[in-house]
Amino acid sequence: MADKSLFTRYFLPISLAEGVSFLLLLCVAMPLKYAANLPAAVSVMGWVHGLLFIAYVLLALGCRYQLGWSAKRFGWVFVMSLLPTGAFFAERSVKAELAGATAAEPVAA
């Protein structure tokens, strides 16, 4: 079996970055666009968030196949990416899943 940490190594930090970028887009860039008439803020932050979102979804797909996630589990992780703070919950859930998987594996002496 392939190294399970390949996708999860990148999924966890990208998940956090995607969540932060979503909040920055909603709470900083959007007010700057409408209150301060700075549409460039949304243009820049929108690109950053869009790239992180694509990376999040592709890494989640990789995790699905490497970790054996069901369609329901992948669907939950995907829906979390659509909610402003959902990526943080997805990251925490995947981290807990990995901690449980490594704790259940026997340790060679």
N, CA, C and O atoms as a GROMACS GRO file, in nm:
protein
  436
    1MET      N    1   0.085  -0.119   0.000
    1MET     CA    2   0.000   0.000   0.000
    1MET      C    3   0.088   0.124   0.000
    1MET      O    4   0.197   0.124   0.058
    2ALA      N    5   0.042   0.227  -0.064
    2ALA     CA    6   0.117   0.352  -0.073
    2ALA      C    7   0.126   0.418   0.064
    2ALA      O    8   0.046   0.391   0.153
    3ASP      N    9   0.223   0.505   0.079
    3ASP     CA   10   0.242   0.579   0.203
    3ASP      C   11   0.118   0.664   0.231
    3ASP      O   12   0.084   0.753   0.152
    4LYS      N   13   0.051   0.636   0.343
    4LYS     CA   14  -0.073   0.707   0.375
    4LYS      C   15  -0.050   0.854   0.405
    4LYS      O   16  -0.144   0.934   0.398
    5SER      N   17   0.070   0.891   0.437
    5SER     CA   18   0.096   1.030   0.474
    5SER      C   19   0.115   1.120   0.352
    5SER      O   20   0.120   1.242   0.368
    6LEU      N   21   0.125   1.065   0.232
    6LEU     CA   22   0.151   1.146   0.114
    6LEU      C   23   0.047   1.256   0.097
    6LEU      O   24   0.082   1.374   0.092
    7PHE      N   25  -0.080   1.219   0.088
    7PHE     CA   26  -0.185   1.320   0.070
    7PHE      C   27  -0.217   1.391   0.200
    7PHE      O   28  -0.239   1.512   0.200
    8THR      N   29  -0.220   1.319   0.311
    8THR     CA   30  -0.255   1.382   0.438
    8THR      C   31  -0.149   1.480   0.483
    8THR      O   32  -0.180   1.578   0.551
    9ARG      N   33  -0.024   1.456   0.447
    9ARG     CA   34   0.083   1.550   0.481
    9ARG      C   35   0.052   1.688   0.423
    9ARG      O   36   0.081   1.790   0.486
   10TYR      N   37  -0.005   1.690   0.305
   10TYR     CA   38  -0.038   1.817   0.240
   10TYR      C   39  -0.182   1.860   0.267
   10TYR      O   40  -0.212   1.980   0.268
   11PHE      N   41  -0.272   1.764   0.290
   11PHE     CA   42  -0.412   1.800   0.312
   11PHE      C   43  -0.430   1.883   0.438
   11PHE      O   44  -0.504   1.981   0.437
   12LEU      N   45  -0.365   1.845   0.545
   12LEU     CA   46  -0.385   1.914   0.673
   12LEU      C   47  -0.347   2.062   0.666
   12LEU      O   48  -0.428   2.146   0.705
   13PRO      N   49  -0.227   2.098   0.618
   13PRO     CA   50  -0.196   2.242   0.611
   13PRO      C   51  -0.276   2.316   0.504
   13PRO      O   52  -0.311   2.432   0.523
   14ILE      N   53  -0.306   2.249   0.392
   14ILE     CA   54  -0.386   2.315   0.288
   14ILE      C   55  -0.528   2.339   0.338
   14ILE      O   56  -0.589   2.440   0.305
   15SER      N   57  -0.580   2.247   0.417
   15SER     CA   58  -0.712   2.264   0.475
   15SER      C   59  -0.717   2.389   0.563
   15SER      O   60  -0.811   2.468   0.555
   16LEU      N   61  -0.616   2.406   0.646
   16LEU     CA   62  -0.611   2.524   0.732
   16LEU      C   63  -0.595   2.652   0.649
   16LEU      O   64  -0.661   2.752   0.675
   17ALA      N   65  -0.508   2.647   0.548
   17ALA     CA   66  -0.487   2.765   0.463
   17ALA      C   67  -0.614   2.799   0.386
   17ALA      O   68  -0.646   2.916   0.368
   18GLU      N   69  -0.686   2.698   0.339
   18GLU     CA   70  -0.811   2.721   0.266
   18GLU      C   71  -0.915   2.786   0.357
   18GLU      O   72  -0.987   2.877   0.315
   19GLY      N   73  -0.923   2.739   0.480
   19GLY     CA   74  -1.017   2.798   0.575
   19GLY      C   75  -0.984   2.943   0.607
   19GLY      O   76  -1.073   3.028   0.613
   20VAL      N   77  -0.855   2.971   0.627
   20VAL     CA   78  -0.812   3.109   0.656
   20VAL      C   79  -0.838   3.198   0.535
   20VAL      O   80  -0.885   3.311   0.550
   21SER      N   81  -0.808   3.148   0.414
   21SER     CA   82  -0.829   3.230   0.294
   21SER      C   83  -0.977   3.260   0.273
   21SER      O   84  -1.013   3.369   0.227
   22PHE      N   85  -1.064   3.163   0.305
   22PHE     CA   86  -1.208   3.185   0.292
   22PHE      C   87  -1.253   3.295   0.387
   22PHE      O   88  -1.328   3.384   0.349
   23LEU      N   89  -1.206   3.288   0.511
   23LEU     CA   90  -1.242   3.392   0.609
   23LEU      C   91  -1.186   3.528   0.570
   23LEU      O   92  -1.255   3.629   0.586
   24LEU      N   93  -1.063   3.532   0.520
   24LEU     CA   94  -1.006   3.659   0.474
   24LEU      C   95  -1.086   3.716   0.357
   24LEU      O   96  -1.109   3.836   0.349
   25LEU      N   97  -1.127   3.628   0.267
   25LEU     CA   98  -1.208   3.673   0.154
   25LEU      C   99  -1.340   3.734   0.200
   25LEU      O  100  -1.380   3.840   0.154
   26LEU      N  101  -1.406   3.665   0.293
   26LEU     CA  102  -1.537   3.712   0.340
   26LEU      C  103  -1.528   3.831   0.435
   26LEU      O  104  -1.608   3.924   0.426
   27CYS      N  105  -1.431   3.827   0.527
   27CYS     CA  106  -1.428   3.926   0.635
   27CYS      C  107  -1.335   4.045   0.610
   27CYS      O  108  -1.346   4.147   0.677
   28VAL      N  109  -1.244   4.034   0.514
   28VAL     CA  110  -1.151   4.144   0.487
   28VAL      C  111  -1.170   4.195   0.344
   28VAL      O  112  -1.195   4.314   0.324
   29ALA      N  113  -1.156   4.106   0.247
   29ALA     CA  114  -1.160   4.150   0.107
   29ALA      C  115  -1.297   4.203   0.065
   29ALA      O  116  -1.305   4.306  -0.002
   30MET      N  117  -1.403   4.134   0.103
   30MET     CA  118  -1.537   4.181   0.064
   30MET      C  119  -1.570   4.317   0.126
   30MET      O  120  -1.619   4.405   0.055
   31PRO      N  121  -1.545   4.339   0.256
   31PRO     CA  122  -1.568   4.474   0.309
   31PRO      C  123  -1.481   4.580   0.243
   31PRO      O  124  -1.526   4.693   0.221
   32LEU      N  125  -1.356   4.546   0.210
   32LEU     CA  126  -1.272   4.642   0.140
   32LEU      C  127  -1.328   4.676   0.003
   32LEU      O  128  -1.320   4.790  -0.042
   33LYS      N  129  -1.384   4.577  -0.063
   33LYS     CA  130  -1.441   4.602  -0.196
   33LYS      C  131  -1.559   4.697  -0.188
   33LYS      O  132  -1.568   4.792  -0.266
   34TYR      N  133  -1.649   4.673  -0.094
   34TYR     CA  134  -1.772   4.752  -0.090
   34TYR      C  135  -1.763   4.876  -0.002
   34TYR      O  136  -1.824   4.978  -0.034
   35ALA      N  137  -1.688   4.871   0.107
   35ALA     CA  138  -1.680   4.987   0.196
   35ALA      C  139  -1.572   5.086   0.153
   35ALA      O  140  -1.589   5.207   0.165
   36ALA      N  141  -1.459   5.034   0.103
   36ALA     CA  142  -1.348   5.121   0.066
   36ALA      C  143  -1.328   5.132  -0.085
   36ALA      O  144  -1.232   5.194  -0.132
   37ASN      N  145  -1.418   5.070  -0.160
   37ASN     CA  146  -1.412   5.074  -0.306
   37ASN      C  147  -1.277   5.023  -0.358
   37ASN      O  148  -1.214   5.085  -0.443
   38LEU      N  149  -1.234   4.908  -0.304
   38LEU     CA  150  -1.109   4.844  -0.346
   38LEU      C  151  -1.139   4.704  -0.402
   38LEU      O  152  -1.118   4.605  -0.333
   39PRO      N  153  -1.186   4.696  -0.526
   39PRO     CA  154  -1.220   4.564  -0.582
   39PRO      C  155  -1.098   4.474  -0.603
   39PRO      O  156  -1.114   4.353  -0.617
   40ALA      N  157  -0.980   4.530  -0.604
   40ALA     CA  158  -0.859   4.449  -0.621
   40ALA      C  159  -0.840   4.351  -0.505
   40ALA      O  160  -0.782   4.244  -0.523
   41ALA      N  161  -0.889   4.387  -0.388
   41ALA     CA  162  -0.876   4.298  -0.272
   41ALA      C  163  -0.946   4.165  -0.298
   41ALA      O  164  -0.893   4.059  -0.265
   42VAL      N  165  -1.065   4.172  -0.357
   42VAL     CA  166  -1.139   4.050  -0.387
   42VAL      C  167  -1.073   3.975  -0.503
   42VAL      O  168  -1.070   3.852  -0.503
   43SER      N  169  -1.021   4.048  -0.599
   43SER     CA  170  -0.954   3.983  -0.711
   43SER      C  171  -0.834   3.901  -0.663
   43SER      O  172  -0.818   3.785  -0.703
   44VAL      N  173  -0.752   3.958  -0.580
   44VAL     CA  174  -0.632   3.890  -0.531
   44VAL      C  175  -0.670   3.776  -0.436
   44VAL      O  176  -0.626   3.663  -0.453
   45MET      N  177  -0.751   3.808  -0.338
   45MET     CA  178  -0.788   3.706  -0.239
   45MET      C  179  -0.873   3.597  -0.302
   45MET      O  180  -0.866   3.481  -0.261
   46GLY      N  181  -0.952   3.633  -0.400
   46GLY     CA  182  -1.033   3.534  -0.471
   46GLY      C  183  -0.947   3.432  -0.543
   46GLY      O  184  -0.976   3.312  -0.540
   47TRP      N  185  -0.840   3.478  -0.607
   47TRP     CA  186  -0.747   3.387  -0.675
   47TRP      C  187  -0.678   3.295  -0.575
   47TRP      O  188  -0.669   3.174  -0.597
   48VAL      N  189  -0.631   3.352  -0.467
   48VAL     CA  190  -0.562   3.273  -0.364
   48VAL      C  191  -0.656   3.167  -0.310
   48VAL      O  192  -0.621   3.049  -0.302
   49HIS      N  193  -0.776   3.209  -0.272
   49HIS     CA  194  -0.872   3.114  -0.218
   49HIS      C  195  -0.911   3.009  -0.322
   49HIS      O  196  -0.925   2.891  -0.288
   50GLY      N  197  -0.928   3.049  -0.445
   50GLY     CA  198  -0.965   2.954  -0.550
   50GLY      C  199  -0.860   2.846  -0.570
   50GLY      O  200  -0.894   2.729  -0.584
   51LEU      N  201  -0.734   2.885  -0.572
   51LEU     CA  202  -0.626   2.787  -0.586
   51LEU      C  203  -0.618   2.694  -0.466
   51LEU      O  204  -0.598   2.574  -0.481
   52LEU      N  205  -0.636   2.750  -0.347
   52LEU     CA  206  -0.635   2.666  -0.227
   52LEU      C  207  -0.755   2.572  -0.223
   52LEU      O  208  -0.744   2.458  -0.177
   53PHE      N  209  -0.870   2.619  -0.272
   53PHE     CA  210  -0.989   2.534  -0.277
   53PHE      C  211  -0.967   2.416  -0.372
   53PHE      O  212  -1.002   2.303  -0.339
   54ILE      N  213  -0.910   2.443  -0.488
   54ILE     CA  214  -0.883   2.336  -0.585
   54ILE      C  215  -0.784   2.235  -0.524
   54ILE      O  216  -0.803   2.114  -0.537
   55ALA      N  217  -0.680   2.286  -0.460
   55ALA     CA  218  -0.583   2.197  -0.395
   55ALA      C  219  -0.650   2.114  -0.287
   55ALA      O  220  -0.622   1.994  -0.273
   56TYR      N  221  -0.738   2.175  -0.208
   56TYR     CA  222  -0.811   2.106  -0.102
   56TYR      C  223  -0.891   1.990  -0.159
   56TYR      O  224  -0.885   1.878  -0.108
   57VAL      N  225  -0.967   2.017  -0.265
   57VAL     CA  226  -1.053   1.913  -0.323
   57VAL      C  227  -0.968   1.801  -0.383
   57VAL      O  228  -1.000   1.683  -0.364
   58LEU      N  229  -0.862   1.834  -0.455
   58LEU     CA  230  -0.777   1.731  -0.514
   58LEU      C  231  -0.708   1.647  -0.407
   58LEU      O  232  -0.698   1.525  -0.421
   59LEU      N  233  -0.661   1.710  -0.301
   59LEU     CA  234  -0.599   1.636  -0.192
   59LEU      C  235  -0.702   1.550  -0.118
   59LEU      O  236  -0.670   1.439  -0.074
   60ALA      N  237  -0.823   1.600  -0.103
   60ALA     CA  238  -0.928   1.520  -0.040
   60ALA      C  239  -0.960   1.397  -0.125
   60ALA      O  240  -0.984   1.289  -0.071
   61LEU      N  241  -0.960   1.413  -0.257
   61LEU     CA  242  -0.980   1.297  -0.344
   61LEU      C  243  -0.867   1.196  -0.326
   61LEU      O  244  -0.891   1.075  -0.319
   62GLY      N  245  -0.746   1.245  -0.319
   62GLY     CA  246  -0.633   1.156  -0.295
   62GLY      C  247  -0.645   1.085  -0.162
   62GLY      O  248  -0.616   0.965  -0.152
   63CYS      N  249  -0.686   1.158  -0.059
   63CYS     CA  250  -0.707   1.096   0.073
   63CYS      C  251  -0.817   0.991   0.067
   63CYS      O  252  -0.808   0.887   0.132
   64ARG      N  253  -0.919   1.019  -0.012
   64ARG     CA  254  -1.029   0.922  -0.023
   64ARG      C  255  -0.977   0.787  -0.071
   64ARG      O  256  -1.013   0.684  -0.016
   65TYR      N  257  -0.894   0.789  -0.171
   65TYR     CA  258  -0.845   0.663  -0.226
   65TYR      C  259  -0.734   0.602  -0.141
   65TYR      O  260  -0.729   0.480  -0.127
   66GLN      N  261  -0.648   0.682  -0.086
   66GLN     CA  262  -0.539   0.626  -0.005
   66GLN      C  263  -0.586   0.579   0.132
   66GLN      O  264  -0.537   0.479   0.184
   67LEU      N  265  -0.680   0.652   0.190
   67LEU     CA  266  -0.727   0.616   0.325
   67LEU      C  267  -0.853   0.532   0.323
   67LEU      O  268  -0.900   0.488   0.428
   68GLY      N  269  -0.908   0.508   0.204
   68GLY     CA  270  -1.027   0.425   0.193
   68GLY      C  271  -1.154   0.490   0.243
   68GLY      O  272  -1.242   0.423   0.297
   69TRP      N  273  -1.165   0.622   0.227
   69TRP     CA  274  -1.286   0.691   0.271
   69TRP      C  275  -1.406   0.645   0.190
   69TRP      O  276  -1.395   0.618   0.070
   70SER      N  277  -1.520   0.638   0.254
   70SER     CA  278  -1.644   0.611   0.183
   70SER      C  279  -1.687   0.737   0.109
   70SER      O  280  -1.633   0.846   0.132
   71ALA      N  281  -1.786   0.722   0.021
   71ALA     CA  282  -1.838   0.839  -0.051
   71ALA      C  283  -1.900   0.938   0.049
   71ALA      O  284  -1.891   1.059   0.030
   72LYS      N  285  -1.962   0.885   0.154
   72LYS     CA  286  -2.023   0.971   0.256
   72LYS      C  287  -1.916   1.052   0.329
   72LYS      O  288  -1.934   1.172   0.353
   73ARG      N  289  -1.805   0.989   0.363
   73ARG     CA  290  -1.696   1.058   0.433
   73ARG      C  291  -1.636   1.167   0.343
   73ARG      O  292  -1.612   1.279   0.387
   74PHE      N  293  -1.611   1.132   0.216
   74PHE     CA  294  -1.558   1.232   0.124
   74PHE      C  295  -1.657   1.346   0.105
   74PHE      O  296  -1.618   1.462   0.102
   75GLY      N  297  -1.786   1.312   0.093
   75GLY     CA  298  -1.889   1.415   0.078
   75GLY      C  299  -1.890   1.511   0.196
   75GLY      O  300  -1.906   1.632   0.178
   76TRP      N  301  -1.873   1.458   0.316
   76TRP     CA  302  -1.869   1.543   0.435
   76TRP      C  303  -1.748   1.637   0.430
   76TRP      O  304  -1.761   1.756   0.458
   77VAL      N  305  -1.632   1.583   0.393
   77VAL     CA  306  -1.512   1.666   0.384
   77VAL      C  307  -1.530   1.773   0.276
   77VAL      O  308  -1.487   1.887   0.294
   78PHE      N  309  -1.593   1.736   0.164
   78PHE     CA  310  -1.616   1.833   0.057
   78PHE      C  311  -1.713   1.943   0.102
   78PHE      O  312  -1.687   2.061   0.079
   79VAL      N  313  -1.822   1.906   0.166
   79VAL     CA  314  -1.920   2.006   0.212
   79VAL      C  315  -1.856   2.100   0.313
   79VAL      O  316  -1.889   2.219   0.317
   80MET      N  317  -1.766   2.049   0.395
   80MET     CA  318  -1.697   2.134   0.492
   80MET      C  319  -1.616   2.244   0.421
   80MET      O  320  -1.597   2.352   0.477
   81SER      N  321  -1.570   2.217   0.301
   81SER     CA  322  -1.492   2.319   0.228
   81SER      C  323  -1.581   2.432   0.178
   81SER      O  324  -1.530   2.539   0.143
   82LEU      N  325  -1.710   2.411   0.173
   82LEU     CA  326  -1.803   2.513   0.124
   82LEU      C  327  -1.853   2.605   0.234
   82LEU      O  328  -1.913   2.708   0.207
   83LEU      N  329  -1.828   2.568   0.358
   83LEU     CA  330  -1.870   2.649   0.473
   83LEU      C  331  -1.752   2.733   0.522
   83LEU      O  332  -1.639   2.686   0.520
   84PRO      N  333  -1.776   2.856   0.566
   84PRO     CA  334  -1.666   2.945   0.603
   84PRO      C  335  -1.567   2.888   0.705
   84PRO      O  336  -1.447   2.913   0.691
   85THR      N  337  -1.611   2.814   0.804
   85THR     CA  338  -1.517   2.757   0.901
   85THR      C  339  -1.510   2.605   0.890
   85THR      O  340  -1.448   2.540   0.974
   86GLY      N  341  -1.572   2.550   0.791
   86GLY     CA  342  -1.580   2.404   0.777
   86GLY      C  343  -1.446   2.337   0.756
   86GLY      O  344  -1.425   2.225   0.804
   87ALA      N  345  -1.354   2.402   0.685
   87ALA     CA  346  -1.223   2.340   0.659
   87ALA      C  347  -1.148   2.312   0.789
   87ALA      O  348  -1.071   2.217   0.796
   88PHE      N  349  -1.170   2.394   0.890
   88PHE     CA  350  -1.105   2.372   1.020
   88PHE      C  351  -1.158   2.244   1.084
   88PHE      O  352  -1.081   2.168   1.144
   89PHE      N  353  -1.289   2.220   1.072
   89PHE     CA  354  -1.348   2.098   1.127
   89PHE      C  355  -1.303   1.975   1.049
   89PHE      O  356  -1.278   1.869   1.108
   90ALA      N  357  -1.291   1.989   0.918
   90ALA     CA  358  -1.243   1.877   0.836
   90ALA      C  359  -1.099   1.842   0.871
   90ALA      O  360  -1.064   1.725   0.884
   91GLU      N  361  -1.016   1.944   0.888
   91GLU     CA  362  -0.875   1.921   0.924
   91GLU      C  363  -0.866   1.850   1.058
   91GLU      O  364  -0.790   1.755   1.073
   92ARG      N  365  -0.943   1.895   1.154
   92ARG     CA  366  -0.942   1.834   1.287
   92ARG      C  367  -0.990   1.689   1.281
   92ARG      O  368  -0.935   1.601   1.348
   93SER      N  369  -1.093   1.664   1.201
   93SER     CA  370  -1.148   1.530   1.188
   93SER      C  371  -1.048   1.434   1.123
   93SER      O  372  -1.031   1.321   1.169
   94VAL      N  373  -0.982   1.479   1.018
   94VAL     CA  374  -0.884   1.395   0.950
   94VAL      C  375  -0.764   1.371   1.041
   94VAL      O  376  -0.710   1.260   1.046
   95LYS      N  377  -0.722   1.473   1.114
   95LYS     CA  378  -0.610   1.457   1.207
   95LYS      C  379  -0.645   1.354   1.315
   95LYS      O  380  -0.562   1.271   1.351
   96ALA      N  381  -0.768   1.361   1.367
   96ALA     CA  382  -0.811   1.264   1.468
   96ALA      C  383  -0.818   1.123   1.409
   96ALA      O  384  -0.781   1.025   1.474
   97GLU      N  385  -0.865   1.113   1.286
   97GLU     CA  386  -0.871   0.983   1.219
   97GLU      C  387  -0.731   0.924   1.204
   97GLU      O  388  -0.711   0.805   1.229
   98LEU      N  389  -0.636   1.005   1.164
   98LEU     CA  390  -0.498   0.957   1.148
   98LEU      C  391  -0.436   0.920   1.282
   98LEU      O  392  -0.362   0.822   1.291
   99ALA      N  393  -0.466   0.996   1.385
   99ALA     CA  394  -0.413   0.964   1.518
   99ALA      C  395  -0.470   0.832   1.567
   99ALA      O  396  -0.399   0.753   1.629
  100GLY      N  397  -0.598   0.808   1.540
  100GLY     CA  398  -0.660   0.682   1.579
  100GLY      C  399  -0.604   0.566   1.500
  100GLY      O  400  -0.588   0.456   1.553
  101ALA      N  401  -0.574   0.588   1.373
  101ALA     CA  402  -0.520   0.481   1.288
  101ALA      C  403  -0.379   0.444   1.333
  101ALA      O  404  -0.343   0.327   1.335
  102THR      N  405  -0.300   0.543   1.368
  102THR     CA  406  -0.163   0.513   1.408
  102THR      C  407  -0.161   0.453   1.549
  102THR      O  408  -0.073   0.373   1.580
  103ALA      N  409  -0.256   0.491   1.633
  103ALA     CA  410  -0.260   0.435   1.768
  103ALA      C  411  -0.302   0.289   1.766
  103ALA      O  412  -0.262   0.212   1.852
  104ALA      N  413  -0.384   0.252   1.668
  104ALA     CA  414  -0.434   0.114   1.659
  104ALA      C  415  -0.332   0.021   1.598
  104ALA      O  416  -0.341  -0.101   1.616
  105GLU      N  417  -0.233   0.074   1.526
  105GLU     CA  418  -0.132  -0.011   1.463
  105GLU      C  419  -0.032  -0.058   1.569
  105GLU      O  420   0.010   0.019   1.655
  106PRO      N  421   0.008  -0.186   1.562
  106PRO     CA  422   0.106  -0.233   1.662
  106PRO      C  423   0.242  -0.170   1.638
  106PRO      O  424   0.283  -0.145   1.524
  107VAL      N  425   0.311  -0.145   1.745
  107VAL     CA  426   0.444  -0.084   1.739
  107VAL      C  427   0.548  -0.196   1.748
  107VAL      O  428   0.544  -0.278   1.840
  108ALA      N  429   0.639  -0.198   1.653
  108ALA     CA  430   0.745  -0.298   1.655
  108ALA      C  431   0.846  -0.264   1.763
  108ALA      O  432   0.885  -0.148   1.779
  109ALA      N  433   0.889  -0.365   1.836
  109ALA     CA  434   0.983  -0.341   1.947
  109ALA      C  435   1.124  -0.329   1.899
  109ALA      O  436   1.215  -0.309   1.980
   0.00000   0.00000   0.00000
